[in-house]
Amino acid sequence: MLLVSSGRLHATFAFGDLQVVALRDGYIDMPPTRLRDECGCPLDEVPAAVPIVGGNLRLSVNAFFATDGTRSLLIDTGASDAWHDPTMGLIYDALDEAGVDRAEITDVAVTHRHEDHVSGLIAPDGSEAFAKLERVWMGAGDTSVFTGRLEPIRDRVVPVSGQVAINDWATAIPTPGHTPGHTVYEVTSSAGRLLAWGDTVHVPTLQFEQPTVSWELDGDQSQARAARARLLEQLAQPDHFVAGAHLDSPGIARVTPSGDGYALEYLAPPIG
């Protein structure tokens, strides 16, 4: 995977016969008490290697766009104005900066139901953000989120209840734990496999080295921990890459075994 361009809100990679664009929606701050040990209790101490900003953990929020030049897929949509925070909702600017016409996007894949991943389907003015949207792929356990502001899109939701091909190079893989419908999207090219995950890892400076550390908002911490272990083991194989919603932007990296855990090697310098 080769970085070909970048800006304040995007990084574009050549990925074999595909192009992958990392999109920065912004960042959110969360208290360190969200981090949990294997008993579900807050960590006694957050390691010094974990950055703390104003007493909080700072989580990047990323989305990803993949295309073969004919078909395309947007994975996650950011928060729009649902988070009520000026540090979020930048995905539309990121798409513009990357030269991606959101009016032409027909397929969106959402990793799970939380606001910072699904709310960007609706723009701040209440209009649909993607004028030609035909399908929204989402784990069946999370589709109840399509009410209220998201109700107009409900008839285009494709519930994912098992591994399913979206097109010739993208596959939805259920990975419940963080939410019942949490789903990873595998993008395959001539250069390897890219796993785009949502909330499998929240704090990359800790949870790769110590994968047993979980997150307070994981609906089922044990299940989420097991899903993370499986995915990390897969990612450690040759020609595998990860695109993480809460990895440091732009959020695309390699994973290698390291001690009792894993090491992360970003493929582009941090942005934002």
C-alpha positions in Angstrom: 0.0 0.0 0.0 1.5 3.3 -1.2 0.7 6.8 -0.1 0.0 8.9 -3.1 -1.4 12.2 -1.7 -2.5 13.7 1.6 -3.9 16.9 3.1 -5.3 18.3 6.3 -8.3 15.9 6.2 -7.4 13.0 3.9 -4.7 10.5 2.8 -5.0 8.6 -0.5 -3.3 5.2 -1.0 -2.7 3.0 -4.0 -3.7 -0.5 -2.9 -3.0 -2.8 -5.9 -5.8 -2.3 -8.3 -7.8 -0.3 -5.9 -7.6 3.2 -4.4 -8.2 3.7 -0.7 -8.8 7.1 0.9 -8.6 7.7 4.6 -11.0 10.5 5.7 -10.7 12.5 8.9 -14.1 13.4 10.6 -12.3 14.9 13.6 -11.7 13.8 17.1 -13.5 13.2 20.4 -12.2 13.3 24.0 -13.0 10.6 26.5 -12.1 10.0 30.1 -9.4 7.4 30.8 -11.8 5.6 33.1 -13.4 4.2 29.9 -10.5 1.8 29.7 -11.3 -1.5 31.5 -9.3 -4.5 32.7 -10.4 -8.1 32.3 -12.7 -7.9 35.3 -14.5 -4.9 33.8 -13.0 -2.4 36.3 -11.3 0.9 35.4 -7.5 0.5 35.0 -5.6 1.2 38.2 -3.1 3.3 36.1 -3.0 4.4 32.5 0.5 3.7 31.1 2.7 6.8 30.5 2.9 5.9 26.8 -0.8 6.8 26.4 -1.2 10.5 25.5 -3.6 12.5 27.8 -4.9 15.8 26.6 -6.6 18.0 29.2 -7.2 14.9 31.4 -8.8 13.0 28.5 -8.0 10.4 25.9 -8.1 11.9 22.5 -9.6 9.6 19.9 -9.3 10.3 16.2 -12.5 9.6 14.2 -11.9 8.2 10.7 -13.9 6.9 7.8 -12.6 5.2 4.6 -13.5 5.2 0.9 -12.4 2.5 -1.5 -12.9 2.4 -5.3 -11.8 0.4 -8.3 -12.6 3.3 -10.6 -16.1 2.0 -11.3 -17.6 0.8 -8.0 -16.9 2.4 -4.7 -17.7 1.9 -1.0 -17.7 4.4 1.8 -17.0 2.8 5.2 -18.5 4.8 8.0 -19.8 8.4 7.7 -18.7 10.3 10.8 -20.9 12.3 13.1 -22.3 15.1 11.0 -23.7 17.5 13.7 -25.0 14.7 16.0 -22.1 15.0 18.4 -22.7 18.8 19.0 -18.9 19.3 19.0 -17.0 21.5 16.5 -14.1 19.0 16.5 -16.4 16.6 14.6 -18.4 16.4 11.4 -15.6 17.1 8.9 -16.1 14.2 6.6 -17.8 16.2 3.9 -14.8 18.6 3.8 -12.5 15.6 3.8 -14.3 14.1 0.8 -14.1 17.4 -1.1 -10.4 17.7 -0.2 -9.7 14.2 -1.5 -11.6 14.9 -4.8 -14.4 12.4 -4.0 -17.8 13.5 -5.2 -20.2 12.4 -2.4 -23.1 13.0 -4.8 -22.0 9.9 -6.7 -21.7 7.5 -3.7 -24.2 4.7 -4.0 -23.0 2.2 -1.3 -22.1 2.9 2.3 -21.0 0.3 4.9 -21.4 1.2 8.5 -19.4 -0.6 11.2 -22.0 -0.1 13.9 -24.8 2.1 15.2 -23.0 4.7 17.3 -23.3 8.4 16.3 -19.8 9.0 15.2 -20.1 6.2 12.6 -23.6 6.4 11.2 -24.9 10.0 11.7 -23.1 11.4 8.7 -25.7 9.8 6.4 -27.7 13.0 7.1 -26.1 16.4 6.6 -26.4 19.1 9.2 -29.2 20.8 7.2 -31.3 17.6 7.4 -30.8 16.5 3.8 -29.4 13.2 2.8 -25.6 13.5 2.5 -25.3 11.1 -0.4 -27.8 12.0 -3.1 -27.5 8.7 -5.1 -27.4 6.4 -2.1 -28.8 3.0 -2.9 -27.6 0.7 -0.1 -26.4 1.0 3.5 -24.8 -2.2 4.7 -25.0 -2.7 8.5 -25.0 -5.5 11.0 -28.5 -6.8 11.6 -28.2 -6.3 15.3 -27.7 -2.5 14.9 -30.3 -1.6 12.3 -32.8 -0.3 14.9 -30.9 2.9 14.8 -32.7 3.9 11.6 -35.4 5.9 13.3 -36.0 9.6 13.8 -33.5 11.6 11.7 -32.2 8.5 10.0 -35.7 7.1 9.2 -35.7 8.3 5.5 -32.8 5.9 4.8 -34.3 2.8 6.5 -35.7 1.3 3.3 -32.2 1.2 1.8 -30.6 -0.7 4.7 -29.1 -4.1 3.9 -29.0 -6.0 7.3 -25.8 -8.2 7.6 -26.4 -11.3 9.6 -23.4 -13.4 8.2 -20.4 -13.0 6.1 -21.6 -11.5 2.8 -20.0 -10.1 -0.4 -20.8 -6.4 -1.1 -19.0 -6.5 -4.4 -16.0 -8.4 -6.0 -13.5 -6.9 -3.5 -15.4 -6.0 -0.4 -16.9 -8.4 2.2 -18.9 -7.7 5.4 -17.8 -9.8 8.4 -19.9 -9.7 11.6 -17.7 -9.1 14.7 -20.2 -8.5 17.5 -19.1 -7.4 20.9 -18.8 -3.6 20.9 -22.4 -3.6 19.7 -24.6 -6.6 18.6 -24.2 -5.6 15.0 -20.6 -4.5 14.9 -19.1 -5.4 11.5 -15.7 -5.4 9.9 -15.3 -4.8 6.2 -12.6 -6.7 4.3 -11.3 -5.0 1.2 -9.2 -7.3 -1.0 -6.9 -6.2 -3.9 -3.9 -7.6 -5.8 -1.7 -6.0 -3.0 -3.4 -7.8 0.0 -6.2 -7.5 2.4 -7.4 -4.4 4.3 -9.6 -4.8 7.3 -11.7 -1.7 8.1 -12.9 -1.9 11.6 -15.0 0.5 13.7 -14.5 0.2 17.5 -12.3 -2.8 17.8 -9.6 -0.6 19.2 -10.2 2.8 20.8 -6.7 3.6 22.2 -4.0 2.3 19.8 -1.1 3.3 22.1 -2.4 0.7 24.6 -4.7 -1.9 23.1 -2.3 -3.3 20.6 0.4 -3.9 23.2 -2.3 -5.1 25.7 -5.2 -6.4 23.7 -7.0 -7.7 26.8 -7.8 -4.1 27.8 -11.4 -3.3 26.9 -13.7 -0.3 26.7 -16.5 0.7 29.0 -18.9 1.2 26.2 -18.4 -2.3 24.7 -21.8 -3.9 25.1 -20.2 -7.3 25.8 -16.6 -6.7 26.9 -15.7 -10.4 26.8 -17.1 -10.8 23.3 -15.4 -7.6 22.1 -12.1 -8.8 23.6 -12.4 -12.1 21.8 -13.2 -10.4 18.4 -10.2 -8.1 18.8 -7.9 -11.1 19.5 -9.1 -12.9 16.3 -8.7 -9.8 14.2 -5.2 -9.0 15.5 -4.1 -12.6 14.8 -5.4 -12.3 11.2 -3.8 -8.9 10.7 -0.4 -10.2 11.7 -0.3 -12.3 8.6 1.7 -11.0 5.5 0.0 -8.6 3.2 -2.7 -7.6 5.7 -3.4 -4.0 6.7 -5.9 -2.3 9.1 -8.0 0.8 8.7 -9.2 1.8 12.1 -11.9 4.3 12.9 -10.1 5.4 16.1 -6.5 4.8 15.1 -4.5 8.0 14.8 -5.5 9.7 11.6 -5.2 8.7 8.8 -5.6 5.4 10.5 -4.1 2.9 8.1 -1.3 0.6 9.4 0.4 -2.8 9.5 0.2 -5.0 12.5 3.1 -7.3 13.7 3.4 -9.6 16.7 5.4 -8.0 19.6 5.9 -9.8 22.9 2.5 -10.8 24.3 0.8 -8.3 22.0 1.2 -6.5 18.8 3.0 -3.5 17.3 1.4 -0.9 15.0 3.2 0.7 12.0 1.4 3.6 10.4 1.7 3.9 6.7 1.5 7.7 6.7 2.3 10.4 9.2 -0.5 11.6 11.5 -2.7 14.4 10.1 -4.9 16.8 12.0 
